[in-house]
Amino acid sequence: MNHDVAFEVESTVETAGHAYVLARLLDPGSKVEVSPGATLGGYVLDEFVDIPAASGAPGQRGDLFAFCLRTSGDRPKFAEGDRVILQTPGVA
């Protein structure tokens, strides 16, 4: 069984040979897990980071995550405003 969670792409960045997709969780409170074989928008991920919101900071957006793409060449497939699904394979 798969666990699918929806995100909206905020931006992308490449640093030190790694490509990241910064995306906002569309259903706050959803459980986000990235296990081996997880994909974002159909592209395989290596890992993710939950970016904590700074309380009281004007303009701060919550529920922002950074996803590291396994293949940096997949970065151009993500554009600001795209809606993408995180698919995590279920554990048998």
Secondary structure as GFF3:
##gff-version 3
##sequence-region A 1 92
A	DSSP	beta_strand	3	15	.	.	.	ID=ss1
A	DSSP	beta_strand	18	25	.	.	.	ID=ss2
A	DSSP	beta_strand	39	40	.	.	.	ID=ss3
A	DSSP	beta_strand	43	51	.	.	.	ID=ss4
A	DSSP	beta_strand	64	69	.	.	.	ID=ss5
A	DSSP	three_ten_helix	72	77	.	.	.	ID=ss6
A	DSSP	beta_strand	83	88	.	.	.	ID=ss7
###
